[in-house]
């Protein structure tokens, strides 16, 4: 296995809260909990953090959120910005951090997001933020919501490739098995394929367990140059490759429903890392819906187009299988707190590469882990390849 010349970056610290219904004062407080943990984990002091990238909040849509959060944390960064790119935000944050560090704007970048989405989902602000995901001219007036959009993707995939409800259910079941061994996960109770199939439909063919839940939670990680990381901690995880890709909006007549931006972002990331999908020991894939994982596995290169349904069967994507996916439980069972959702996939990859997770979901000798995030309806994608030196 050869390595390419990827970004000279490393993740030196991670921090997260539990996910579920949490007692908190808002997104700033949740973000602070994760940020403090990540900075402590890195071996740095708060005064060392001179870069800040915020995922923002779907609840607290305050003006200049990055500045407000810096003030709340008691830090004075030389560089601070927002990364409002949904599930693709935290891979994109790596690219932003690389640019800022290379330009000499900062040395250590804190990437953080938190949201009390479950506790405060009834607010008018939260509802309006959810509505903003849809096109105001063409979809929103007709009640076109995210489950309906992904249901169309699932229906088309079933029509073209014979993908079955049982195969989609397997994605949810595998995620729950991993979450059952994660004390920070929102849902840990047993789940089987029949449970998924018998659950109430949200947008046919997707049922309750095919959709990620609403949660509270926050996560953070600290990015430094690879050179500085070596002096900070022996537990640093290298960024080996990163790629970004954007395809047509879901309302465009040019859009192919069964494709995603991963087909653009993944080849870039693998080329930069000098690796292939076969070199990956695990994959943390954004999983807002079960169909998301099936389509992403195909476009990331782990299987051919149309073979994603078969690929997830039989424990293949569980710890001990060929390619463990979402070993923390993913959005489907670990939880989906809105803005910070995708950050937990990055955190899980770092923890697996360090060997710092519960034994039941620990991967022995994990050396390379893919992290993939998407936003929109499989439209915007960022793929990360992380590894140990």
Secondary structure, DSSP 8 states (H G I E B T S, - for coil): -------SEEEEEEEE---BS---S-HHHHHHHHHHHHHHHHT--GGG--EEEE---SS---TTHHHHHHHHHT---SEEEE---GGGHHHHHHHHHHHHHHTTS-SEEEEEEEEETTTTTTSHHHHHHHHTTS-TTTTGGGT--HHHHHHHHHHHHHHHH---HHHHHHHHHHHHHHHTT-TT-S--S---HHHHHHS-EEETTEEGGGB----EEEEEEEEEEHHHHHHH-TT-EEEEEEEEEE---TTSTT--TT--THHHHHHHHHHHHT--GGG-SEEEE--SBHHHHHHHHHHTTSS-TT-HHHHTGGGTTSTTSSSEE-TT-IIIII---STTTTHHHHHHHHHHHHT-S-GGG--TT--EEEEEEEETTTTEEEEEEEE--
